[in-house]
Amino acid sequence: MAEESSRPGAGGTEQMSGGAVAEVRDVRLVYHEKSGETPAVAGVSFSVGKGEFVSLVGPSGCGKTSILSMLAGIVEPCSGEVRILGKKPDPRADLTGYMLQRDHLLDWRTIEDNVLLGLEVKKRINDETRRYADELIGLCGLSDFKRHYPRQLSGGMRQKAALARTLAFRPELLLLDEPFSALDYQTRLLLAGEVHSIIKGGGYTAVLVTHDISEAIAMSDRILVFTKRPARLKREIIIDLPGAEGREASPMERRSMPAFNDYFDLVWSELEGGLGDGYEE
């Protein structure tokens, strides 16, 4: 990385490897309701490179989840363009995988059957996809629990099963909407590290929405800071916290680095001026 873009706060350089997986171009979104119009997103543009982990932070209710919904193809922008590998997002396709705050596992299916659910719905179950799903279950540390039912697992284990289910059809872009927010603090820290390792180790591309500034810094290559609603991109912050000998540092290792607090202060200073709708950590 160039020296100029490695210091806290340097922006304008998108870290891409092999081109953009996701592109958002001058996107505007307005929700039309009986009570009137609610502007949600106002002229937002950014892209996400292959293998990159990007976090979206901003005041509560500013439109971050709306941006994820447009990336997933669940909601169409009123103007502008969203592209995944150059194509218009389609929730029926396999280009994006969406992981929510709740795991939404089916109680009557085993963990293995829950992981296979998306493949089953898409009629893509075969020996190869079963093997890959089993590999993911192992990566998530759930091999000994794949015959168990969701009620027999802890909250963190259930979220890992949800991650394996989301990755089972090999999406090009993984969308994470506050996936750790319902967990206790210790579980949240441990799970964030495990999920980061799985995503980075598998070469996946990810966009995370979070209210936790520390979580965003610990997990991300880049943080996009948004204003209060309607969301506008206020600043891009490149996170440069490498591990020893150039390897990828774990989220826990990042949290102990002296520069971590500098990044926290920087992100907080950007948010402080736009908290009209409140902010949750």
C-alpha positions in Angstrom: 0.0 0.0 0.0 1.3 3.5 -0.8 2.5 5.4 2.2 0.0 8.2 1.7 -3.0 5.8 1.8 -1.8 3.8 4.8 -2.0 6.5 7.5 -5.3 6.9 9.4 -7.9 8.8 7.5 -6.3 8.8 4.0 -9.1 8.3 1.5 -9.9 8.1 -2.2 -8.0 4.9 -2.8 -10.1 1.8 -3.1 -8.2 -1.4 -2.2 -9.0 -3.8 -5.0 -7.6 -7.1 -6.0 -8.7 -8.2 -9.4 -11.3 -5.5 -9.9 -14.6 -4.5 -8.4 -17.1 -7.1 -7.2 -19.7 -4.5 -6.2 -20.2 -1.0 -7.6 -22.6 1.6 -6.3 -22.9 4.6 -8.6 -24.7 7.8 -7.5 -27.5 5.8 -5.9 -30.6 7.5 -4.4 -33.4 5.8 -2.5 -36.7 7.2 -1.3 -39.3 5.2 0.5 -42.9 6.1 -0.5 -45.5 5.6 2.2 -49.0 6.9 2.8 -47.6 9.4 5.3 -45.2 10.8 2.7 -41.8 10.3 1.3 -38.7 9.3 3.4 -35.4 9.9 1.8 -33.0 7.0 2.8 -29.9 7.3 0.6 -28.7 10.4 -1.3 -26.2 10.1 -4.1 -23.9 7.4 -2.7 -21.1 6.0 -4.7 -18.4 3.4 -3.8 -17.0 0.1 -4.9 -15.7 -3.0 -3.2 -12.8 -5.0 -4.5 -12.4 -8.7 -4.7 -11.4 -10.2 -1.4 -11.9 -6.9 0.4 -13.7 -6.5 3.7 -15.6 -3.1 4.0 -17.6 -1.8 6.9 -20.4 0.7 6.8 -20.8 2.9 9.9 -23.1 5.8 10.6 -25.8 7.1 12.8 -28.7 4.8 13.7 -31.3 4.8 11.0 -29.1 6.6 8.4 -29.7 4.1 5.6 -26.9 1.5 5.9 -29.2 -1.5 5.8 -31.0 0.1 2.8 -27.6 0.1 1.0 -27.2 -3.7 1.8 -30.7 -4.3 0.6 -29.8 -2.6 -2.7 -26.6 -4.6 -3.0 -28.7 -7.8 -2.5 -31.3 -6.8 -5.1 -34.1 -6.8 -2.5 -34.7 -3.1 -3.0 -34.1 -1.1 -6.3 -32.7 2.4 -6.1 -34.8 5.3 -7.3 -31.9 6.4 -9.4 -28.3 5.5 -10.0 -26.9 2.0 -10.5 -25.9 -1.0 -8.4 -23.8 -3.7 -10.0 -22.4 -7.1 -8.8 -19.7 -8.3 -11.1 -21.2 -5.9 -13.7 -24.7 -7.3 -13.4 -27.9 -5.9 -11.8 -28.4 -7.6 -8.4 -30.9 -10.4 -8.4 -31.9 -12.0 -5.1 -32.7 -15.3 -7.0 -29.1 -15.5 -8.2 -26.1 -16.8 -6.3 -24.0 -13.6 -6.5 -24.8 -12.4 -3.0 -25.3 -14.0 0.4 -27.0 -12.2 3.2 -26.3 -12.8 6.9 -28.7 -11.1 9.3 -28.8 -10.2 13.0 -30.8 -13.4 13.8 -29.7 -16.8 12.5 -33.2 -17.8 11.3 -32.3 -21.5 11.6 -35.2 -23.9 11.3 -35.7 -25.7 14.6 -36.9 -29.0 13.1 -33.8 -29.4 10.9 -30.4 -30.5 12.0 -27.5 -28.1 11.7 -26.3 -30.0 8.6 -29.7 -29.8 7.0 -29.9 -26.1 7.9 -26.6 -25.5 6.1 -27.9 -27.3 3.1 -31.2 -25.5 3.0 -30.3 -22.8 0.4 -28.8 -25.4 -1.9 -31.9 -27.6 -1.5 -34.2 -24.7 -2.4 -32.1 -23.9 -5.4 -32.0 -27.6 -6.4 -28.2 -27.6 -6.3 -27.5 -30.5 -3.9 -25.0 -33.0 -5.3 -21.9 -34.8 -4.0 -19.7 -31.7 -4.6 -21.9 -29.2 -2.9 -22.4 -31.6 0.0 -18.7 -31.9 0.5 -18.2 -28.2 0.4 -21.0 -27.7 2.9 -19.3 -30.3 5.2 -16.0 -28.4 4.8 -17.7 -25.2 5.9 -19.3 -26.9 8.9 -15.8 -28.1 9.9 -14.3 -24.6 9.4 -17.0 -23.2 11.7 -16.0 -25.8 14.3 -19.4 -27.5 14.1 -18.4 -31.0 12.8 -19.3 -32.6 16.2 -22.7 -30.8 16.2 -24.0 -31.2 12.6 -26.5 -33.8 13.7 -27.7 -31.6 16.5 -30.7 -29.2 16.4 -30.4 -25.4 16.7 -32.0 -25.5 20.2 -29.0 -27.5 21.4 -26.4 -24.9 20.3 -25.3 -21.6 21.8 -26.0 -18.3 20.2 -22.5 -18.1 18.8 -22.6 -21.6 17.4 -26.0 -20.9 15.7 -24.5 -17.8 14.0 -21.6 -19.8 12.7 -24.1 -22.3 11.3 -25.9 -19.4 9.6 -22.6 -18.3 8.1 -21.9 -21.8 6.8 -25.4 -21.8 5.2 -24.8 -18.4 3.6 -21.4 -19.5 2.2 -22.6 -22.9 1.0 -23.5 -21.7 -2.5 -20.3 -19.7 -2.8 -21.6 -16.2 -3.1 -19.4 -13.5 -4.8 -20.4 -11.0 -2.1 -21.2 -11.6 1.5 -23.5 -9.0 3.2 -23.4 -8.9 7.0 -26.1 -6.9 8.8 -24.9 -6.6 12.4 -24.5 -10.4 12.7 -23.0 -10.3 16.2 -25.3 -7.7 17.8 -27.6 -10.2 19.6 -24.6 -11.9 21.4 -22.9 -11.2 24.7 -19.7 -9.2 24.5 -17.2 -12.1 25.0 -19.0 -14.3 22.4 -19.1 -11.3 20.1 -15.4 -10.8 20.2 -14.6 -14.5 19.7 -17.1 -15.0 16.9 -15.9 -11.8 15.1 -12.4 -13.3 15.0 -13.6 -16.7 13.8 -15.8 -15.2 11.1 -13.1 -12.8 9.9 -10.7 -15.8 9.6 -13.2 -17.8 7.6 -14.0 -14.9 5.3 -10.4 -13.9 4.7 -9.1 -17.4 4.5 -11.7 -18.3 1.9 -11.0 -15.2 -0.2 -14.6 -14.0 0.2 -15.6 -10.3 -0.4 -17.7 -8.9 2.4 -19.6 -5.7 3.4 -20.5 -5.4 7.1 -23.0 -3.0 8.7 -22.2 -2.3 12.3 -22.7 0.2 15.0 -19.6 -1.0 16.8 -16.7 1.2 15.8 -14.1 -1.1 17.4 -15.6 -4.1 15.5 -15.4 -2.2 12.2 -11.7 -1.3 12.7 -10.8 -4.8 13.9 -12.3 -6.6 10.9 -12.1 -4.2 8.0 -9.7 -3.2 5.2 -11.8 0.0 4.7 -14.5 1.8 6.6 -17.1 4.0 4.9 -18.5 6.6 7.2 -22.0 7.9 6.4 -24.0 11.0 7.5 -27.4 10.9 9.2 -30.4 10.1 7.0 -30.5 10.4 4.1 -27.1 8.6 3.9 -24.3 10.4 2.2 -20.8 9.0 2.1 -18.8 11.4 4.4 -15.4 9.7 4.4 -13.5 6.6 3.5 -10.9 5.4 6.0 -8.4 2.8 4.9 -7.3 0.6 7.8 -3.7 -0.4 7.8 -3.0 -2.7 10.8 -0.9 -5.6 9.4 0.3 -8.5 11.4 3.9 -9.6 12.0 5.9 -10.4 8.9 3.2 -9.0 6.6 0.6 -11.6 7.5 -3.1 -10.7 8.1 -3.6 -9.6 11.8 -6.6 -11.1 13.6 -9.2 -8.8 14.9 -8.0 -9.4 18.5 -4.5 -8.6 17.5 -5.6 -5.4 15.9 -7.4 -4.3 19.1 -4.1 -4.4 21.0 -2.1 -2.3 18.5 -1.3 1.4 19.5 -2.7 2.7 16.2 -6.1 1.1 16.9 -7.1 3.9 19.2 -6.0 6.5 16.6 -8.4 4.9 14.1 -11.2 4.8 16.8 -10.7 8.5 17.5 -10.8 9.3 13.8 -14.0 7.4 13.0 -15.6 8.8 16.1 -14.7 12.4 15.2 -16.3 11.8 11.8 -19.5 10.5 13.3 -19.7 13.1 16.1 -20.7 15.8 13.7 -23.6 13.8 12.2 -25.4 12.1 15.1 -28.7 13.8 14.7 -30.6 10.5 14.8 -28.5 9.1 17.6 -25.7 6.5 17.6 -25.4 3.1 19.3 -22.3 1.3 20.2 
